[in-house]
Amino acid sequence: MTATRFLARMSLDTDVGTALSDTRIRLLEQIEREGSINRAAKAVPLSYKAAWDAIDTMNNLAPEPLVVRVAGGRQGGGTQLTEYGRRIIAMYRALEIEYQHALDRLSERLNEVTGGDIQAFQRLMHSMSLKTSARNQFAGTITGLRVGGVDYEVRIRLDAENEIAAIITKASAENLELAMGKEVFALVKSSSVMLTTERSLKLTARNQLWGEVVEIHEGPVNSEVTLALPSGRSVTCVVTADSCEALGLAPGVEACAFFKSSSVILAVYD
């Protein structure tokens, strides 16, 4: 009987939970080679939007940006890999080689294992792979916990300039074992995020993130708008086409993304 061979398709988690896959690493490599997100996406291949979504997610979850936008030039600028991004690629590829060696050794010895249900093991690994539909995913550190009856107010530091708040039940806080200094994920659906361009406007929403419009994906009814924050992170929201026009949204326009603390979902790694 021929030994089963496993092929390495590695997902790498950093200390803040940044997930890197082969597809995302190839996207980063193509950005380094092409200097253009459009050409890099075609080379992977990915759609232009999927490529930007992946970059925004990686930048939001990493301790510092892997990719930055470069302004200027007749073509309107491009994208550039940071030194941190280059180190991540090198580390990923080195680990991938060792990972494949380990899987090859496992394959060679697989026939010696009696009673091993490899298919059941594969099903378990598949079920434990978590994906979320929330467009905005942030990694941060808990800087505040306040009990309010049946609720907990949790403050999460995203970077030097931005902090967001979440309201969750006491039972959820205990289940997640939240504590000061613990690293968590904050998930926010794009439909829960609203926009304004008026700095003088007073809002009741606890979470207010100011940035610059960098991407607008227009639809017949709604448009998806992405703001780049000063730290290199980003936040995306869905607004109506009429609202886009009324707010005068366009790349380069300063805007504030705001959302309720009750719209924030928290997650942690076990």
N, C-alpha and C positions, 0 to 999 in steps of 0.2 A: 504494500500500500504506500502510495506517495504521501510524504508528509505535507500537511497543510502549511501554506506560507501566508503569513500576515504581511501586508504592505503598510508602511508607516504613513499615516495621515495625521500628523501631530497637531494637537491644540495646546498652546503654551499659555499658562496662567502666571502672571507676575504676582508680587505680594499684594497688589491692589486688585487682582482678579482680571487683568487685561487679557482677553482671549485672542490669540493669534492663530490663524489657520494657514494652510498652504496657499489658499487663494489670496488671502490678504497679504501674505509675504510676497507672492508674485506680483501683486499690485504695487507694493512698495518698491520692488526691484525695477519694475517698468517705469515708475515715476522717476526714479534715479536715472534711468537710461534715456527717457524721452523728454523729461521736463514738462510734460503736458498730461493732465488728467484724462483728456479726451483720447489721446493716442495710447496712453497706458491702459485705459479701460478696454479699448479694442484689442489690445495685445493679449489680455488675460485669458478669455474675454469676459467682460462685464458690461452692463449698460452704464451709461454716463452717470445716471442717478444712483445706481447701486454702488458704483465706485465712490462717489462722494459720501453716500451713507456710511460705507465702511470706514472711510477716512475720518469722518466726524465722530463715529463711535470709538475708534482707536484713540483719537486725540482727547476725547472726553474722559476715557477710562485710564489713560496713561498718566504718569506723574508729570510728563512734559510732552509737548507736541512731537509727533513723528513726521508730520508733513505740514508745511506752511505755504500760504499763498504768496506769490511774488507779483507785485504790481509793476506796471510800466511796459513800455515796448509797443510796437505797432499792433501786435496781436492781443494787447490787453493784459499781458503778464502770463504767469503760468503757476506751476506747483513745484515745490522743491523739497527734497528729503532733508531732514535735519541730521545732525551728527548723532543724536540719540536714536533716530530711526535707523541709521546705518548700523549702529551697535546692536540694535534689536534683530536686524536681519542676520548679521553674522552669528549672533548667539543662537538664533533659531536654527540656522542651517547646520551649525556644529552639533547641536543637540539632536537634530533630525538624523544625522549620520549614526550617532551612538544608539538612538532609538531603533533604527532599522537593524543594526547589528544585534541588539538584544532580541528583537522579534525573530530574526533569522535563527538565533540559537534556540529560541523557544520552538520554532517550527521543526528543527532537527530532532528535538526530543519529544515531540508531541505523540509519536507512536508508542513511546514507552509509558505514557500515562494511561492507566486503566480506570475506567469509569468516569472519565472526564467528559462533560457535556459542553463542547465548545460552542455549539449553537446557542445554548442557554446563556452562556457567558456573554456572547455577542449581543443577545437580546437585552441583557441587563445593562451593558454599556450604552446601547442605543437609548434605552428608556431614561438613563441618567443624564443625557445630553440636553441641557435646558436652553431653550430659546424664548425670547419674549417679543411680543408685538409692539411694545412701547417704543416709540421713535426716539425718545430722549433717554439716554442712559448715562448716569454720572457716578463716578466713584469718589468717595470722600470719607472724611473722618468725623465721628460724632464729637461735637464740641459742647453740646448742651442737652440735658434731659430734664424735663419738668413734668411732674405728675399733676393731672387735673381731673380728679375723680376717676372716671372709667377710661380716660384718655391719657396719652402721653404726647407731649410736644418734643420732637427730636430735631435738633439743629445739626446740620451737616456742613462742614467746611469743604468747599470744592477746590478753592485756591486762595491766594493771598487777598483777592478782592471780593470774592463771592461766597455767600453762605445761603443755604436754603433751609426751610423748615418743613417738617412733615408732622401730621397728626395721625396717630394710629391708636388702636385700642391697647389697654393695659395687657390683655392676654397676648396680643401680637408682640408687644415689646418683650414680654417674658419668654415667649416661644423663640424669638430671635436672639435672646440673651444679649440685649443691647447694653452697652456700657460706654463710659467716657473713653475716647481714644480708639474705639473699635472702628474698623473700616467697613463700610457698607456700600451698597448700590442704591441709588435713588432713581426710580423709573417714573417718567411722566409721559402720558400720551400726548401726541401733538395736538389733538383736538381739545385738550384741556388748557392749552396755552393761548393767551390772547396778546395782542400787540397794541402799543401806543407809541407815538412819536413826540408827545407833549411832556416835557420834564416837569412842568408846573402842575400837571394833573395829579390829584391826590387819590390814591388807590387803597382799598381795604385788603387786597391780596398781599399776603406776607412775602411772597417770593417775587422779586423784581430783578431781572438780569438785563443790564444795558449792553448793547453791542451794535455791530454794523451789519446791515443787510449784505449778504454775499451771494445768495442764491435764491431765485424765485422760479418755481416750477408751476407754470400756469395751466389751469384746467378750465373747462367751460363754465363751471360753477364756483369751484374753490381753487385756491392756489396754496402751494406749500412754500413757506418762507423760512429761510435759515439765516440766523444771526451768528456772526463770529464774535465771541467774547474776547476782551483784551488778553486773557490768559492763553488763548489758542483753542479753548473749548468752543462748543457751539450749542445752539438750542434751535429746535425746529417747531413751527406751528402751522396749523391749517386755518386760513382765513378766506372769506368770500372774495370773489373777484372785485365786487363793488367796494369792499373795505380796503383792498389793496390800492385801488384807485383813489379813494377818499383820503387815505393816509399818505399818498404820494410815495409809496414804497418802490424802491429801486436800489440796485447795488450801490453801496456807498452811503446810503441814508442811515442815520443813527436812529435806533428804535429800542424800545424796552419790551421784553417778553415777560409777562407776569402770569402767575397761576396760584391757585389756592393751596394752602398747606395740606388740605384734605385730598388733593389730587395727586399727591406724591406717594408712590408705593415703595416700600423698603424691602431689600433682600440682602442676605448674607451668605457667605460660604461656610459650610460646616467644617 
